[in-house]
């Protein structure tokens, strides 16, 4: 975790002007995992129990438990009253509204860390990836990145290329998750900046300058072993960064 992450206040209010993001380790002590497990529904528990790999089980329980804990806190609803519905492409959202607006959320986890993002009345997506040196970046970038992104990545110095690859990957994933279509949107139909040092990842949507102007892609600060990005269809939206509460 980094110093940019603050302690979550008790009176946090959801807003159309902000995205609230929580960071947690998924490698928690068993008693903490059990507390999150108490927040899951019967269907969620059944889904978790089907996960044969212990790490995946813990990732799901912690991430879903934190999501429900924070949704309850910012909406004022009891955890038992939180019900999820799914869009055309399977993206979940909270049933019902707050102040007449939809509550949107997204989660991502990778190799022991997880992010949970919540906002009101906006579309959002978040993505987190462990930076892994062994990844075959060239084959993956040629397959999934736009021509402009691939050229920019190829021009990077050798010692910067892997970090730039994961910067680009998380920005693209965050955007397609926000749109709600997943990779069906067409990963080569838009460009993002691959510069890890930029606070935002510039977006160019092929043939639709006006739509691109409606979005912002922000870096989420992580330690040097991870890359993360947030996409939201409200350029003036601020991101507030919180450490997950501990039981």
C-alpha positions in Angstrom: 0.0 0.0 0.0 1.1 3.6 -0.4 0.9 6.8 1.6 -1.8 8.2 -0.6 -4.4 5.9 0.9 -6.4 7.4 3.8 -8.4 5.9 6.7 -12.1 5.5 5.7 -14.3 7.9 7.7 -17.5 6.6 9.3 -19.7 9.3 7.7 -18.6 8.8 4.0 -21.3 9.8 1.6 -21.6 8.6 -2.0 -21.5 11.3 -4.7 -21.8 11.9 -8.4 -18.7 14.0 -8.2 -16.5 11.4 -6.7 -15.4 7.8 -7.1 -14.4 6.1 -3.8 -11.7 3.5 -4.1 -10.7 1.0 -1.4 -7.5 -1.0 -1.4 -7.0 -4.2 0.5 -4.7 -7.2 0.8 -6.5 -10.4 0.1 -3.9 -12.3 2.1 -5.6 -11.7 5.4 -5.6 -13.7 8.6 -8.3 -16.3 8.8 -10.4 -14.5 11.3 -10.6 -11.5 9.0 -11.6 -13.6 6.1 -14.4 -15.2 8.3 -15.7 -11.7 9.1 -16.0 -10.9 5.4 -17.6 -14.3 4.8 -20.4 -13.4 7.2 -21.5 -10.6 4.7 -22.0 -13.0 1.8 -25.4 -14.3 0.7 -26.1 -18.0 0.4 -25.6 -17.9 -3.4 -22.3 -16.0 -3.0 -21.1 -18.6 -0.4 -22.0 -21.4 -2.8 -20.0 -19.8 -5.5 -17.0 -19.4 -3.2 -17.2 -23.0 -2.1 -16.9 -24.2 -5.7 -13.4 -22.6 -6.0 -11.0 -25.4 -5.6 -7.9 -23.1 -5.3 -7.6 -21.6 -1.8 -6.2 -18.3 -3.1 -9.1 -17.8 -5.4 -11.6 -18.6 -2.6 -10.0 -16.0 -0.4 -9.8 -13.4 -3.1 -13.5 -13.7 -3.8 -14.6 -13.7 -0.2 -12.5 -10.7 0.8 -13.3 -8.7 -2.4 -17.0 -9.4 -2.3 -17.2 -8.9 1.4 -15.4 -5.5 1.3 -17.7 -4.4 -1.6 -20.8 -5.2 0.4 -19.5 -3.6 3.5 -18.7 -0.4 1.7 -22.0 -0.4 -0.3 -23.8 -0.7 3.0 -21.9 2.1 4.5 -22.3 4.6 1.7 -26.0 3.8 0.9 -27.2 3.3 4.5 -28.7 -0.1 3.5 -28.3 -3.2 5.6 -26.0 -5.7 3.9 -29.0 -8.2 3.7 -30.9 -5.6 1.7 -28.2 -5.3 -1.0 -29.3 -7.0 -4.2 -27.4 -7.2 -7.5 -28.7 -7.3 -11.0 -26.7 -7.9 -14.2 -26.6 -5.9 -17.5 -26.7 -7.4 -21.0 -23.0 -8.4 -20.9 -23.1 -9.6 -17.3 -21.8 -6.6 -15.5 -23.4 -6.4 -12.0 -24.9 -3.3 -10.5 -26.9 -2.5 -7.4 -30.6 -3.0 -7.7 -32.5 0.2 -6.8 -31.3 3.8 -6.7 -30.0 6.3 -4.2 -31.3 9.9 -4.6 -32.8 8.7 -7.9 -29.5 7.6 -9.4 -27.9 4.2 -10.0 -25.1 3.1 -7.7 -22.2 1.8 -9.8 -19.3 -0.3 -8.6 -16.4 -2.3 -10.0 -13.7 -4.5 -8.4 -10.4 -6.0 -9.5 -7.9 -8.3 -7.7 -4.5 -9.7 -8.6 -1.9 -11.7 -6.7 -2.8 -10.7 -3.2 -4.2 -7.2 -3.6 -7.7 -6.0 -4.5 -9.5 -2.7 -5.4 -13.2 -1.8 -4.9 -14.6 1.3 -6.6 -18.1 2.8 -6.0 -19.7 5.9 -7.4 -23.2 7.4 -8.0 -24.8 8.0 -11.4 -21.6 7.4 -13.4 -20.2 4.4 -15.3 -16.9 3.2 -14.0 -14.3 0.4 -14.3 -11.2 -0.4 -12.4 -8.4 -2.8 -13.1 -5.4 -4.0 -11.1 -2.5 -6.1 -12.3 0.7 -7.5 -10.7 3.6 -6.5 -12.9 5.2 -9.8 -14.0 8.5 -9.7 -15.8 7.9 -13.0 -17.5 4.9 -11.9 -19.4 5.2 -12.2 -23.2 4.4 -8.6 -23.7 5.1 -8.4 -27.4 2.6 -11.2 -28.4 -0.1 -9.9 -26.1 0.4 -6.3 -27.2 0.3 -7.3 -30.9 -3.0 -9.2 -30.3 -4.8 -6.8 -28.0 -3.4 -3.3 -28.4 -4.1 -0.8 -31.1 -1.4 -0.1 -33.7 -0.6 3.2 -32.1 -0.2 1.7 -28.7 2.0 -1.1 -30.0 4.3 1.3 -31.8 4.6 3.5 -28.6 5.4 0.4 -26.5 8.0 -0.8 -29.0 9.8 2.5 -28.7 10.1 2.3 -24.9 13.6 1.5 -23.4 14.0 -2.1 -22.5 13.9 -1.4 -18.7 10.6 0.5 -19.0 8.7 -1.7 -21.4 7.1 -4.2 -18.9 5.8 -1.4 -16.7 4.5 0.5 -19.8 2.8 -2.7 -21.0 0.9 -3.1 -17.7 0.0 0.6 -17.6 -1.6 0.3 -21.0 -3.3 -3.0 -20.2 -4.9 -1.7 -17.0 -6.1 1.5 -18.7 -7.7 -0.5 -21.5 -9.3 -3.0 -19.2 -10.7 -0.3 -16.9 -12.3 1.4 -19.9 -14.0 -1.7 -21.4 -15.2 -2.7 -17.9 -16.7 0.8 -17.5 -18.4 0.6 -20.8 -19.8 -2.8 -19.8 -19.1 -4.7 -23.0 -15.8 -6.3 -21.9 -13.5 -7.2 -24.8 -16.5 -7.3 -27.1 -16.1 -3.5 -27.3 -13.0 -4.0 -29.4 -9.7 -3.4 -27.6 -8.1 -2.1 -30.9 -10.9 0.5 -31.4 -9.5 3.0 -28.9 -6.0 4.2 -27.8 -4.7 5.1 -24.3 -1.5 6.6 -23.3 1.2 4.0 -22.2 3.2 6.5 -20.1 3.4 5.2 -16.5 4.4 8.7 -15.3 1.2 10.3 -16.5 -1.6 10.9 -14.0 -4.2 10.2 -16.6 -4.3 7.9 -19.6 -5.4 9.9 -22.6 -8.2 8.3 -24.5 -8.9 8.3 -28.3 -12.0 6.5 -29.5 -11.8 5.7 -33.2 -14.3 8.0 -35.0 -15.9 9.4 -31.9 -14.0 12.4 -30.5 -17.1 13.6 -28.5 -17.5 10.3 -26.7 -13.8 10.3 -25.8 -14.2 13.7 -24.2 -16.8 12.3 -21.9 -14.3 10.0 -20.2 -11.3 10.2 -18.0 -8.8 7.4 -17.2 -6.8 7.9 -14.0 -3.8 6.2 -12.6 -4.4 4.5 -9.2 -1.2 4.8 -7.1 0.2 1.5 -6.1 3.6 0.2 -5.1 6.2 -0.6 -7.8 5.0 -4.2 -8.1 1.5 -3.3 -9.4 -0.3 -1.2 -12.0 -3.9 0.0 -11.7 -6.3 2.4 -13.5 -9.7 3.8 -13.1 -12.1 4.8 -15.9 -15.2 7.0 -15.4 -17.5 8.8 -17.7 -17.3 12.1 -15.8 -14.1 14.0 -16.5 -14.6 16.3 -13.4 -14.9 13.3 -11.1 -12.4 13.1 -8.3 -11.0 9.8 -6.9 -10.9 9.4 -3.2 -8.5 6.7 -2.0 -9.2 4.7 1.2 -7.6 1.9 3.1 -10.0 -1.0 3.7 -11.3 -0.9 7.3 -10.1 -3.7 9.6 -12.5 -5.7 11.8 
